[in-house]
Structure formats: C-alpha cells, structure tokens
C-alpha cells in the first residue's frame, strides 16, 4: 500500500497510462524512430535531448539526467508526492481508487497542497453557482457588457463572490473545512484586534479561478464591477501557488498554442478571455506581473514562438526589454505588438474585432529589432544618447548566449552610432564586474564511473528479456560481478523470476533505485532503442557471461599467482600445490 492506495491499483494505473501521451500534454514531442524527442522541461536546452520511450514506458534526458516513469515525471514536474501523482493519473486514465475514511493521524499527514486544492475546488463551485443565482445578476450583466458569452464563462469557470463578510466562510464551514486551512488557501482572512474569527477575502467581485496546467484551481483573481479599489485582487501565494511560476489560461489554451505554432502573450485575465471569446484561442496571460524565467520555461513546453503585447508607455518599454532578455535566454523567438492609442487587447478586440487583431499580430515586429530600432534607435541629446548607451550595455551584459550577444553588439553599435569594439569591451567589462550577469552552469548529476560495461550489458538484457533470467541463474555468473549495486539488482531480478513475481517492466524496477549514477546509467540505456536482436539474444547473453567469467578468472589468476609466490617464499609447499591446482582449474 502507498498512502492508502492498493498496489494492484497503482499497477493498473501504470499499465493504462501511455507515457508518450501524458508527457505530450506538457512537452512538444516529435517522433524519432520508436521513441519521441523534445526539449527537456527540467532544464534549458537548444537541442532536444529529452527522450520518451513508449515501449519501455520511460523518459530520460541526456542533458540533465532526469528520468523515470509516468509517476516520477508528474512528481518532478508538478512537485507532487507519490500518492498525489497516482491519484492525479488515476483520474486521467479512468481508474477508481477505493476511498476509505482516513484516521486523524493520516489526515494530518495528508498533503497540505492536496487539501488546499480541494478547498479551492469547493470555493470555485460556490462562486460559479452564485454567478448563476439571483445574487449574481449584476455580475452577469457586467460580463455581458464586456462581451463575454456563456461559452467563455463555462470554459474559464467564472463566478461571483457577493458583498458580505461570511458568504464563503459559512459555506466552507458546512463542508467541514477548517478556517485555518481556508486561510492557508488565501480564501479567508483572520480578524485582528478584539474581533475573533475569519472573514472572506473576496467580496463583491467577479471571480476568476487561476488553474495550473492540469486545470486544477490553485488560486483566484477577483475583479470589482464598479469604481472600487483595488480593481483586481489576487490570492496570496500558497503551498500550491507562486504567481511567477503560473500563466493564466494555459490549461485551456495549450492545445491551440501547439496547433497554431505560437503563443500570444498578454497581461491580464480579461485580455485573454476577450481574445478567446473572439476566437483567438492560442493565448496566455502573465497575471498582471512582469514576465519571469519560469513563465518562459512554461511557454517553451508548447512552443518556441511568442507574440507579446506591450503598452507603448515607459513601463511597457522596460517590460519589453526585460522580456526580450528572458526570451533570448530561453531560446524563444519573440515578436512584439504595440496596440494603437494605448489600448489593451480586451478593449482593442471588442472595438475592432478578431480580423483586425489578427492583422496586428501578423505584422508584429521581431522583438529584438523593435528594441534596437524603436527603443534604442534615433539620435537625441548627448545625455539621452548616453543613457541609451548605458541601458544597452546593461542589457547586453545580461545576455547569456555568446553568439547572440555578439550579434546584438553589432546591431546596437549601428543603432547608437558607436564603435563596435568599444561597445564589446564595455559589455565584457560590465560582465566581469557583475558575476550575477553570467549564468551558472547547468547542474548535472555525476555519471556512472567504474561500472563494468559487460555487467551493465547483462543486467540490461535481463531487464529487457526477463524470460532469459534462468540462463543467468544457472550460470551463477552474478558471483563474478565486481559492481556491487549491479550484482544486487541482478539478484533482485532472479528472485522475482524464482518466486513467480511479475516482471512488470524495466521502468518499474529501475524507478525504485535510489537516484545516482547507476539509476541514471540504466535509464539512459533503457530509454534508447534496444541494440539486441531477439533472434540473437541467447547467444548475446552467453557471450556476455563468458566475457565476465574470463575477466573474473584473469583477476583470480593474478591473485593466485601473487599468493603462490608468497607461499614459495615462506616454504609452504603444500599451499603452493593447492593454489597451483586452483589456478589450473581456471583455464
């Protein structure tokens, strides 16, 4: 049992899940022989080295050594515990996990993240129902005036939280949710001073659930319908929500992003909803904050092309420069759109319609060219030109890619009419003065050194052809292994065969190994297409066993020769005779 989930259910879920389909929801994969390749979601890379094997139901990245099965992928990507990953996957593949009442101790151990998700789903349901009730009439009218139809309301699960202090808190209390937990979810606020208890954080607002990439509610945004302040109120960060790691709407729009080959990046919820409502569905929103590296990495799972909408003011220019750095660092091809008259996408598409928005997007500037020509370009006063040069040097010094930086130096030098070599030296000087401008090398786990290749090959054949385990057992070759961990793994495989236990698949057993060089090496080998021919596997196993035995006998022979010499020096001729016979028996 794992976290109250029966082992047979875990096995059923694992068998039903197709790892290529699952990972394909998060990473754009391309067929490569029997496997699939994509850009790794766990580190930044230009050339795909992330490999998924449907045959083995495994994944492995040759760039950062992350690997495993469907469960470990979800655990690593979404920061889930093993039971959470199993339950999440069970819903996807239609396996019902029998529920039982948890003891008090089990409830305390149950993941805080999972508890917060459940509370958020309860709150989302209440807000949605309230929007459709008489209490939500004004909110429905507000959405109608913004041109938001029923389809968008359903898709984005929009709701309403009425005025008053206890609408949600009373509902959650009836559902048995502790106010402390609801506070941790960011839904309730603890009263201060003489008053005791909790009150609703969101009051008199249209409610916008914020979902993770799997469509689970992790936070909320609330929008006032009148002139109140703040206009937008967001959930505070929690155990499951970090604003800079989240993109609004991605769960609903990621397939459209894949299909159209690029993402339209906007600032806020209603920008995205208005565009989606108009039929532009390949959109994501930044939750009203500056773009982050984590958000760029999220986008890269689905596309390496982005069209970003910016305001024409000074803040918009700074946001563009910062975003350009992140897109360049993430190897994302970015273009920029500046809408006329300072309009946001919500207003622009409502006034002008989809066709006009499509035209503007089609004419988007390459972001690097826009930055150089429109922000840095154009001569001004001496002081203005000096400020632009300082800004350009700071920008260039933060670019991670050497080739890309040199190309930019050339273009910026032309735009500012300065000597290219002088600019290049100033950039290098700034980088040397500011080590934080130089990105750290990618952390990489150690590789499997001192691992006998023949032993590794035999274990791989045992994993890929478990029905051949008897040949290995009868040879007793594991006694000759010098890599202790490989020997232990081989003994476990033989025990499974002897006891009639099901050899499920390679990833199941390898996945149980502790992270380290052995696990990394086996995953790297197993995720590749097998080099072994089924017709020749018996001969390959026999040849490998013979090679290991010959190596072992050679090592024993050297040891016996040394001991014979010692016995001769000691005059122990009886021992010399016995050791000599042992040595002869090795040949």
Beta strands, then each sheet from edge to edge (+ up, - down):
strand 1: 30-32
strand 2: 35-38
strand 3: 50-53
strand 4: 58-61
strand 5: 67-68
strand 6: 159-161
strand 7: 188-190
strand 8: 198-200
strand 9: 205-211
strand 10: 217-224
strand 11: 232-234
strand 12: 263-266
strand 13: 283-285
strand 14: 305-310
strand 15: 333-338
strand 16: 365-366
sheet 1: 1+ 2- 3+ 4- 5+
sheet 2: 6+ 9- 10+ 11-
sheet 3: 7+ 8-
sheet 4: 13+ 12+ 14+ 15+ 16-
end
